């Protein structure tokens, strides 16, 4: 892993088969990220696999169990570079049990329409997450129908 801290994130959608909405989470800490939006998730513990870590993090932070879909491709095997010390791998996920609640690290959760690209992009994202959001929207654009076609 080349000394990088491995982080995992979940792009939780309402349906893996036909995603129309995505759940986003607003951070409460650390101070520089408080009030900014992100993909829920967190650090991979020593000896833990990335997918297992994502399941654990989503359970701890949101109180949900999920089914993982495809991983969002990144330029590096370690995922999207967040800073000098960390990178994040992001998977699409669908809730299979539980009602998401902001249990840890967040004060608000919000479902945003994937058909309204501007609504998603206009949220104040953690800067390192913004390129991931753009890539996710681009990758989903081929399977998400415009709202007029629904």
N, C-alpha and C positions, 0 to 999 in steps of 0.2 A: 504494500500500500504506500510505499515511499514516504513514510513518516507523516502522512496527512491524517487528520482526524476524519473518520468516515461518518457522514451524516446521511440519514435517509428521510425522505418526505413522501407524503401521500397526496396525490391529486385525486381527492375523493369526488367521484361523480355519482349522479343519481342512477346511472345505468351504464355498465361496461359495454353493453350491446348497442345502446343508442344514447350516448351522453348528451344531455341538454343543460344540466346545471352542475356547478362545481362548488364544493364547500371550502370556504377559506376561513382562516383564523387570524384574529388580531392579537398581537403580542402584548404582554404586560411588562416584560423584562427581557434582557437588561435595558437600562435606561435609553441607550441609543436606538433601540428597536421598539420601545414602548409606543403603541398606537399604530404600528405598521402591520401590514398583512403578510401572511406567509402560508406555505403548505405546512400542515401539521406534521410532526415527526420529531426526530432528535438523533442523538449520537448512538452509534453502534458500540455496545460494550465489548470488552476483550473476550475473545472466544465465541462471540455471537455472530451469526450470519446476518447479512443485510435485511433479508426478507423477514426473518424472525424478529429483528430489532424493530422493523416498521410495524409489525403486528403488535409488539409490546408497547411501543410508543403511542400508537393510536388508541390502544386500550387505556393506557394511563392518562393521556391528555384529553381524550374525548369520551371514553367509556363505551367504545364500539368495537365490534369484531368486523373485519373486512375480508373480502375476496380480492386478491391482487390480480390486476390485469397486466398489460404490457409495461415494461420499463420505458421511460422516455429516453431515447438515445441521446448520449452526450459525446463530446469529442474524445474524452478519456475514459478508460475502463473504471476509474474511480468516481466518475460522474462529473457534475457541474462544479467548477471551482468557485467556492464562496469567498475565500480570502487566501492569504499565504499559508494558512495552517489547515484548512478544511475544504472538503468537497462533498457534494450531495448527490446521491442517486435518488431518482423520483420514479415512483410507480403510479399508474392509474389504479384506483381502488373503488370498490363498491361496498357499502355497508350491508352486512348480512344479519347483524344483531345489534340492538341497542339504538338509543336516540342520542345523537351527538350533543354533548354538553361541554362548556369550557371549564374543564376540571383542573388543569394545570397550565400555567404559562400563558393563558389567553383570557381575555375578558369578553370577547364576542366572537360568535361564529355567524357566517352569512352564506347563504346559497346565492351564487351569481349565475346569470344566464349565459351560457356559452355562445348563444346566438347573438348576443350583444357584446361583441369584442371590445367596444369602447368602454362599457361598464366595467369589464374586468380590468382593462389596462388603466383606467382612471383611478383605481384604488391606490392608496399610498403603500406600495409594496416595499418590503426590505429590498434595498438596491441589488443585492446579489441574486435575489429570486426573480427579478424582473425579466432577465433574458430567458429564464426557464419558463415563465408564464407565456412569453411571446412564442417560444418554441412549441409549447403545449398547444396553444391556440392554433398555431399553424398546422400541427400534426392532426388535430381534431377537425380542422376545417373540411377535410375530405369526407368525414362521416357525419358531421353535424349539419343538419339541414337549416337553411335560413328560416327565420320565424314565419315568413309568408308561406312557406311550403308545408308547414305543419298542419 
